[in-house]
Amino acid sequence: MKKLLQISLGIITSVGGFVETGQIATSSQAGAAYGFSLLWAVVLGTVCLIFLIEMSGRFAIASHHTVADGVRERFGSNYFILTLLIISIVNLLVLASEIGGVALALQFVSGISFQWWPLPIAFTVWLLLWKGTFGTIEDGVAILGLVALSFVVGALVMDPPWAEVVKGFVPTLPHKDPLHYGFIAISILGAIISPFLFLFYSSGAIEEKWDGSFFTANRVIATIGMTFGAVISIAILVLAAIVYPPLGISDIEGYDQIAPILTPALGKWGFYLFAASLGITCFGAALEASLAQAYMVAQGFGWNWSEDAKPRTDPAFALVYTGFLGVAVLPIAIGLDPLQLTIFSMAITALSLPFGVVPFLFLMNDRNFVGVHRNGWMSNAAVLIIIGLSFVVALITIPLQIFGG
């Protein structure tokens, strides 16, 4: 039972990497533009993420390695540095987006422009990482993140046409603008399947000293944690599909349009619950992305690393998340639109997925690392198909979306 109580690792991975600015933005845009028809993308991404999260936990338990450590050992330093560079660029964009999400939440409740908030937000994230422990961060964000269930409550109160909702779980071709439809679909997948999620999760398993008795608990934690995030993301998309079309809104241009999404269902409290959900989930994602980056760099170069250790015992680890946060505040501080940055970063994440996921699949099929706990054909096929589809669609739609083709 104690092992299953560590489900909070799955919940924080979900709250801090699944339900955050990327998923709120992409689900809202999908619902406004295409109704319920992109619900399948949330399910597809969730299935892939459950596989990847379970694999990362299984890898940590079986090999006593983190994913980053395994990639360096299996493929060598040169390949690791290339992978590190690609994932670091993506993580930087994601972290900037999360800081932007928190800044907007604070703007909504205070009236002070979001550009004034990035430095205080980054400092607070840094202070928690500097002073806190992995358990403190894990449990605190998991509990506070439950406020995001307000989206589920809102969707139920609005009583959507359930027959139409169910149809949305079956992939269909759009009736209009297929390139934009594809771009939103891969943005949803990118928002869900971020490499930093399984980097964080495998590191968390090592931090919490999971042993061979955790294989079953790992499967339960990965499945329940990611399903928790999926239910909330589905609720956001359903709300957007109900709220925006009657208002004539089919293209979300800013978070000020997303902010009232809960108001029709929950009244004036809906606005504040939205701001709280956005702020807390994005703050959790900022903590997670910063930690994941520090984990990856420190593990790849063989430095001391642990969020539970004092910074003086692993100074290079602490320096990485400090510097990473310092750079990530810049795009929002100079006034870059948080919504546009978020959508772009999610699409770029989808494009980068093969670089982080394919080497990991090699590790999961290597007896030298995982022994008898290798992947089955179903796990390999499911992940490869979804990642391959995401990459191809991203390769086609991103240039056309950027250059207006």
N, C-alpha and C positions, 0 to 999 in steps of 0.2 A: 504493500500500500504506500509506503514511503516513496518508493520509486515512482509510482504513478502521480504522487503529489507534486513531483517535479515537472508536471505538465506546464508549469509557468514558463519553462524554457521555450516550449512550443508556442505559448501565448505571446510572450514578448517578441519572439521571432515573427509571429504573425502581426501583432500590433505595431511593432517597430519596423517592419519591412514590407508587409502586405497591405495593411490598412494604414495609409499615410497619404501624403499629398499626391503621389502618382496615381494611386487607385481612386482617390476621391475625384481627382480631375478627369481621369480617363473614363471612369464609370459615368460621371455626370455628362460628359460630352457625348458618350455613346447613347445614353438614354434620351438626351435632347434631340440628337440628330436622327437616330434610327430606332427609337422606341425600345422594345424588349429584344430586338433581333440580334444583339451582340452578347446576350447572356452566355452563349456557348463559349465565348472567348474567356470569360472568367472561369468557367468550369474546366476548360482545356488547360489553362495556365495553372489552376489549382492542382489538377491531377499530376502535371509535370513536377510542380513544386513539392508535392507530398513525396513523390519518388526521390527527388533530389535531397530533401531534408532527411528522409529516412536513411538514404545512402550515406550521407555525411556523418550521421550519428553512428551507423554501423561501421563505417570506416574508422572512426575514432576509437570505437570499442575494440574492434578486431586487430587494428594495427598499432594502436597507441600513438598514432600520428594525427596531426591535423591535415586538412586538405592541402594547404599551402606548403607545408613541410613535405608531404608526399609528392607533390608535383615537382618540387626542386630535386628531391632525391631520385625520382624515377626518370625525369627528362633532362636534368642537368641545369646548371646555373644560367646558361644563355637563354634557354627556352623559358625558364622561370622569369627572368627579367623582362622578356617580351610580354609574357602574360601579365606580369605585374604592372607594366606600363599601360596596357590596354584597360585592365580592370581599374587601375587607379584613376584614369581619366573619367571613366564611367562613374566610379564612386564619388569623384569630386563634383560632377554634375548633379548626382543624386543628393549629396549632402547639401549643396547650395539650394536645391529645390526644397529640401526639408526645412532648412533655416528660413527660407522664404515662406513656407507654410505656417511656421510658428509666428513669424513676423506679421503675417496677414491676420492671424487669429487675434493677436494683440492689438492690431489696428482696429479690428471690428469692435472690440470691447472698450478701447480707450479713445479712439478717434485720432490717435497720433500716427502719422504716416509710417508705413512698414519700413521705410529706409532708415528710420532711427533705431530699429530693434535688432538688426543682425549682430552687432558687437555685444550687447548685453546677453543675447541668446547664446552666442558662441562661448562667451565667458562662463555662463551657467553650465553649459554642457561640459566644458573643460573642467570646471570645478568639481562636478560630480564624478567625472572620470578620474581626476587627480586624487580626490578624497574618498571616493566610494569604493565598494567592493562589487564583484560580479553579482552576488546574491542580492545586494541592496538595489542595484539597477534592475535586475531581472524581476524581482518581486514588486518593486514600486511601480514600474511602468505597466506590468501586467495587470495590477489592480486598478490603477488610474485609467488604463486604456479601456476598461469595461464601459466607460461612458459612451464609447462608440456604438454600443448596442442601441442607443437612441435612434439610429438609422433603421434598425430592424423594427423597433416599436413604431416609428413613423410610417414605414411601409405597410405594416399590418393595419394601422389606423386608417390609412387611405384606401384599404380594401381594393387592391388592383384586380383587373380581370384575369383571374388565375389561368384560364384556358389560353389566353394570349401569352402570359408569362411562360407557361410550359412550352409553348411553341418556340420561344426564344432560345431554349436550350439545344435546339436542332440547328446546325449551320445552314444558312441559306444565302443565296446571292442577293445583294441589295437592289432595290428598284431605282436608286439614284446614286450618282457619284461613287462608283466602285473603288476608285483609288483612295478617296478620303475614307471610305468604309474600311479598306485594308489598312490604312495608316492608323486609324483609331484601334482596330483589332490588334495590331502588333504593339501599339502603345500600351494596351491593356496587358498583353502578355509580358512586355518589358517591365511594367509596373509590378507584376506578380513574381516573375522569375528573375530576380536580381542575384548575380553571383555572390554579393556580400552576405546574402541570407545564409547560404550553406557554409560559407567561410566562418561566419559568426557562430552558427550552430555547432559545427565540429569543434571549434575552439571552446565553446561553452561546455561541451561534453567532457573535454579534457580538464577544463577548470573545475568541474564538479566531480572529477575522478570516477567516471562511469566505467564499470568493469563488465565481464562477460554475463553477469546477471541482468544487464539492462537491455538486452536485445529486444525482448518483447515490449518492455516499457517504451523503448525508443520508437517502435512502430506505432504504438498508441499515441504517444506524445506528438509525433510528426503528423499523424492523421487528424487528431482532434484539433491541434493548434492551427493547422492550415485551413481546416474546414471552418473553424471559428472566423478566420479572416474572410473566407469566401462568402459566408452567409452575410456578413456586413457589406461586402462589396456588391453582392447581388442586390441587397436592399437599397444601396445608393443608386444603382442603375435603375431599379424599378421606380424609386421615387422620382428620379429625373424624367423618366418616360411618362409619368403621370402629371408632373407639375409643369414642365416647360412647354410641351406642344400647345396646350390651350392658351398660353400666353404669347404664342407666335415666336417662341425662341427655339431655334434649331441649331444655333452655333454659339457655344459658350465662349465669350471673349474675355472674361475676367472672373476672378473669384467673388467679386461683388454680386455676380449673377448666381453663383452657387450658394452663397451664404444663406439665402432665405429658403433653401430646399426643404427644411423641416418645419417652416412656419405654417403651411397649410394644415399639417397634421397635428402639430403640438403648440400652435399659437406663438405668443411672444417668447416663450421659453425655448422654442425650437431654434431661434437665432443663437441664443447663448449656448445651447447644447451643441449646435454645429461648431461654434467657435471653440468650445472646450474640446470637442472630439478632434478637430483639425489641429489645435495646438498640442494636445497631449500625444496624439499618434505621431505627428511630425517630430516632436521632441524625442520620443522614443526611437524613431528612425534615425535621427541625428546621432544619438548615443550609439546606436547599433552600427551605423555606417562608419563612424569614427573609430570605434573599437575594431570592427572588421578590417579596416585599413591598417591599423597598428598591428593587429594579429598577423596579417598577411606579410607585411614587411619584416617584422621581427622573426617570424617563423621561417621565412624564406632565407634570411641571412644568418640564421642560427643565433640570434640574440636572446637574452633573457626576456621572457614575456609572461605577464599575468596581471589581470586587472585586480586580483586579490593582493598582489605584492605592493610594497611601498615604492613610489616612483624612484627613490634613490637606489633601489636594487635592480631596476630595469629602466634606466634613464633613456635609452634609445627608443624603447617602446613608447614611453610617455612623450618623447620629443616628436614622434611620428604623428600621434593624434593632435598634439598641440599645433604643429605646423600645418597639418591638413585642415584643421578648423580655421586657422588664420587665413588660408587662401580661399576657403569656401565662402567666407562672408562677403568677399569682394563683389561678386555679380549682383547680389541683392542690395548691398550698400550703395552701389552706383545707380540703382534704379531699374535694373533689368526686370521685365515683367515676370513675376513668379509663375503664372500659368503657362506662358509660352516656354519658359525654361523647363518646366516640369514635363510638358508634353514632348518636347524635343529630347530631353534626357531619357525618358522612358522608351522612345523609339530607338535611340542610340544603344540603349541597354539591350534591346531585342537583337540589334545588329551584331553586338559583341558576344552574344551568348555562346557560340561555338568555341571561342577562345578559352572560356572558363569551364564549360561543361564537358567538352570532348576529352580533354586530358583527365578529368575526374572520372569519366567512364572507363578509361584505360586502367586507372588505379583500382576501380571497383571490380575489375576482371583479372587482376594480377594476384595470383596465389601467394606471391612473396609478401604481399601486404595484408590481404584479407583471408588467406587460406580457404577454408571451406565456406566462408561467408561471401563468396563472389555473387555478382548479380546473376539473376536468371534472364532468359531471353526476353521475357515480357518487359522487365524493367529497362533493359537496354533499348528495345524497340520503341517503347512508348516515349522515352526521353529523346531519342534520336529523331523520331518523326516530328515531334512537337518543336524541338529546337531547329531542325532543318526547315520546317515550314515557316517559323518565325523569321529565320535569317533570309530566306528567299523573298518573302513578302516585304520585309524591311528594306532589302536591297533594291526592290522595285519602287516602293512607294516613297521612301525618304527623299531621294533626289527630286522626284516629281513634285513632292509637297514643298520642298525648299525652293525650287526654281520655278514653281507655278506651272509645271507642265501638265 
